[in-house]
Amino acid sequence: MTTFQHNRQVPNPGSTLAPYRRLLVALLLTAGLIGPAHADNLGPLAQVRTTVDAILAILRAPDPDSTTKRGHITQLIAERFDFDLMAQQTLATNWRHATTEDRKRFVELFTRLLQATYLGRIEAYTNEKVEYRGEKIRDSQAMVKTVIIDGNTEIPVDYKLREKQDGGSWRVYDVVIEKVSLIATYRSDYRAIVNKDGMTGLLTQIEEKIHSLEQGKTT
């Protein structure tokens, strides 16, 4: 399978993820990188293991109330993803040129986009397994290597984390799926949009994509 095939003529914020079920499952599992507060005193791999298991437990629960499940997952995402850093890295040089108001709006919309993308794909989970293949820590940066087992297919998923100044909590700032960076992929798409339509055009397109996802009209 070739991931991240783009239509550069019609860039669509968030569309990168839509056609690929395996990728979406991986990203959904990424949303589980948040665990109970007591997990913050563990190392990055232990935090990933604890919290991925927690998210899988939510997905496997027989509770038919999808709203409740989504609420739990949304809370977990909000507590652990470093959306400010992700937003800055995604816009790259365009972040420096953006106004304070545009930066604030982009962080808000980018956060909602990722959350809506994950939540809209909850149904894609079909009891895939996760194996943990080790961690690398250098100063305040870490890489946790995992593999998602989907039938006879192994999908490598590497989590990049940064240790917060509280000295125990590790926050996700990028995900590398099958050697392709989530942030780098968004950056490429968004750069093309900003070059063509400016920040206003990018923000408008992201808003439209969020509306589509939240209304269940994913493509």
VMD Tcl script that draws the C-alpha trace (Angstrom):
set ca {
  {0.00 0.00 0.00}
  {1.24 3.45 -0.83}
  {0.29 5.96 1.85}
  {-0.15 9.71 1.58}
  {-0.97 9.99 -2.11}
  {-2.14 13.54 -2.62}
  {-4.07 15.43 -5.22}
  {-1.97 18.56 -5.30}
  {-4.38 20.34 -7.60}
  {-7.15 20.29 -5.03}
  {-5.55 20.30 -1.57}
  {-8.02 19.48 1.16}
  {-7.09 19.90 4.83}
  {-7.56 16.58 6.56}
  {-8.13 14.67 3.33}
  {-4.74 12.99 3.63}
  {-6.17 10.57 6.16}
  {-9.51 9.81 4.57}
  {-8.83 7.02 2.02}
  {-6.64 4.79 4.13}
  {-8.33 2.58 6.69}
  {-5.10 1.17 8.12}
  {-3.65 4.64 8.54}
  {-6.80 5.85 10.24}
  {-6.71 2.97 12.67}
  {-3.13 3.87 13.50}
  {-4.07 7.49 14.05}
  {-7.02 6.49 16.18}
  {-4.68 4.49 18.37}
  {-2.46 7.54 18.54}
  {-5.31 9.30 20.28}
  {-4.81 6.84 23.11}
  {-1.50 8.27 24.18}
  {-3.11 9.64 27.26}
  {-3.57 7.72 30.41}
  {-4.51 8.25 34.03}
  {-2.69 11.01 35.85}
  {-0.59 8.49 37.78}
  {1.01 7.34 34.52}
  {2.88 10.64 34.21}
  {5.65 9.41 36.51}
  {6.47 6.57 34.08}
  {8.85 6.65 31.12}
  {7.57 7.39 27.62}
  {7.11 3.76 26.55}
  {5.33 2.88 29.78}
  {3.04 5.89 29.35}
  {2.26 4.88 25.78}
  {1.58 1.28 26.82}
  {-0.63 2.31 29.74}
  {-2.66 4.76 27.77}
  {-3.01 2.82 24.53}
  {-4.39 -0.01 26.62}
  {-6.79 2.48 28.19}
  {-8.08 3.72 24.85}
  {-8.49 0.18 23.57}
  {-10.51 -0.65 26.66}
  {-12.85 2.23 25.84}
  {-13.23 1.03 22.26}
  {-13.88 -2.57 23.32}
  {-16.40 -1.69 26.01}
  {-19.93 -2.92 25.27}
  {-21.40 0.48 26.15}
  {-23.44 1.42 23.07}
  {-23.31 5.12 23.94}
  {-20.84 6.37 21.35}
  {-21.24 9.93 22.65}
  {-19.83 8.91 26.02}
  {-16.94 7.08 24.39}
  {-16.14 10.06 22.21}
  {-16.23 12.33 25.23}
  {-13.66 10.21 27.05}
  {-11.37 10.07 24.03}
  {-11.66 13.81 23.42}
  {-10.63 14.49 26.99}
  {-7.64 12.18 26.68}
  {-6.50 13.83 23.47}
  {-6.80 17.32 24.92}
  {-4.69 16.40 27.95}
  {-1.68 14.91 26.17}
  {-1.19 16.11 22.63}
  {1.02 19.16 22.38}
  {-1.21 20.86 19.85}
  {0.57 24.20 20.13}
  {3.87 22.64 19.07}
  {2.18 20.51 16.41}
  {0.52 23.59 14.96}
  {3.77 25.55 14.87}
  {5.65 22.71 13.19}
  {2.85 22.20 10.70}
  {2.81 25.82 9.55}
  {6.62 26.05 9.72}
  {7.74 29.36 8.17}
  {4.13 30.42 7.70}
  {3.79 30.41 11.49}
  {6.34 33.20 11.76}
  {4.54 35.26 9.15}
  {1.03 34.71 10.57}
  {-0.66 37.25 12.77}
  {-1.27 36.51 16.44}
  {-4.96 36.09 15.73}
  {-4.32 33.72 12.82}
  {-1.97 31.63 14.97}
  {-4.55 31.34 17.72}
  {-7.26 30.42 15.24}
  {-5.07 27.85 13.50}
  {-4.20 26.08 16.76}
  {-7.90 25.92 17.64}
  {-8.95 24.60 14.24}
  {-6.04 22.19 13.84}
  {-6.84 20.72 17.26}
  {-10.48 20.28 16.33}
  {-9.54 18.79 12.97}
  {-7.36 16.09 14.49}
  {-9.93 15.30 17.16}
  {-12.79 15.13 14.67}
  {-10.71 12.95 12.35}
  {-9.93 10.44 15.08}
  {-13.42 10.42 16.54}
  {-15.01 10.05 13.15}
  {-13.05 6.86 12.57}
  {-13.85 5.01 15.80}
  {-15.80 2.45 13.76}
  {-12.60 1.60 11.87}
  {-11.18 -0.19 14.90}
  {-11.62 -3.96 14.56}
  {-9.58 -5.43 17.39}
  {-6.11 -4.73 15.97}
  {-3.22 -5.56 18.30}
  {-0.36 -3.33 19.40}
  {3.20 -4.47 20.09}
  {5.80 -2.26 21.73}
  {9.27 -2.42 20.19}
  {11.27 -0.11 22.43}
  {12.04 3.51 23.21}
  {14.87 5.95 22.62}
  {15.32 8.89 24.96}
  {17.64 11.82 24.42}
  {17.38 14.67 26.88}
  {13.75 15.84 26.75}
  {12.94 14.07 23.46}
  {11.81 10.49 23.01}
  {10.77 8.04 20.33}
  {8.51 5.11 21.16}
  {8.39 2.41 18.51}
  {5.26 0.29 18.14}
  {3.72 -1.98 15.56}
  {0.02 -2.40 14.90}
  {-0.86 -5.96 13.92}
  {-3.71 -5.95 11.40}
  {-4.27 -9.55 10.34}
  {-1.05 -10.62 8.63}
  {0.09 -7.03 8.19}
  {2.42 -5.14 10.51}
  {2.07 -1.35 10.51}
  {5.03 0.45 12.15}
  {3.98 3.49 14.15}
  {6.61 5.64 15.88}
  {5.56 8.24 18.42}
  {7.66 11.34 18.96}
  {7.26 12.79 22.41}
  {8.60 15.71 24.38}
  {8.97 15.76 28.15}
  {7.16 18.64 29.79}
  {8.85 20.86 32.33}
  {6.97 19.12 35.13}
  {9.59 16.38 34.72}
  {7.33 13.41 34.20}
  {4.69 13.98 31.57}
  {5.50 13.11 27.96}
  {3.46 14.81 25.22}
  {3.08 13.69 21.63}
  {4.18 16.17 18.97}
  {4.35 13.92 15.89}
  {3.47 10.45 14.68}
  {5.43 8.59 12.02}
  {3.34 5.92 10.31}
  {5.09 3.59 7.88}
  {8.03 6.06 7.85}
  {5.80 9.00 6.94}
  {5.45 11.90 9.38}
  {1.94 13.13 10.07}
  {3.18 16.67 10.64}
  {5.35 16.70 7.51}
  {2.38 15.56 5.44}
  {0.07 18.26 6.77}
  {2.87 20.81 6.36}
  {3.22 20.01 2.68}
  {-0.51 20.27 2.02}
  {-0.96 23.43 4.04}
  {2.02 25.18 2.48}
  {0.42 24.70 -0.93}
  {-2.88 26.13 0.31}
  {-1.26 29.17 1.96}
  {0.77 29.89 -1.17}
  {-2.39 29.84 -3.24}
  {-5.07 31.26 -0.92}
  {-3.23 32.75 2.04}
  {-3.88 32.04 5.71}
  {-7.49 33.11 5.33}
  {-8.03 30.49 2.66}
  {-6.37 27.79 4.77}
  {-8.46 28.58 7.83}
  {-11.62 28.57 5.74}
  {-10.84 25.18 4.23}
  {-10.05 23.66 7.62}
  {-13.33 24.99 9.00}
  {-15.20 23.40 6.11}
  {-13.44 20.07 6.65}
  {-14.23 20.11 10.38}
  {-17.88 20.82 9.64}
  {-17.97 17.89 7.23}
  {-16.33 15.54 9.76}
  {-18.54 16.63 12.63}
  {-21.62 16.13 10.49}
  {-20.47 12.61 9.64}
  {-19.88 13.47 5.98}
  {-16.33 12.20 5.74}
  {-14.94 11.27 2.36}
}
mol new
graphics top color blue
foreach p $ca { graphics top sphere $p radius 0.5 }
foreach p [lrange $ca 0 end-1] q [lrange $ca 1 end] { graphics top cylinder $p $q radius 0.2 }
display resetview
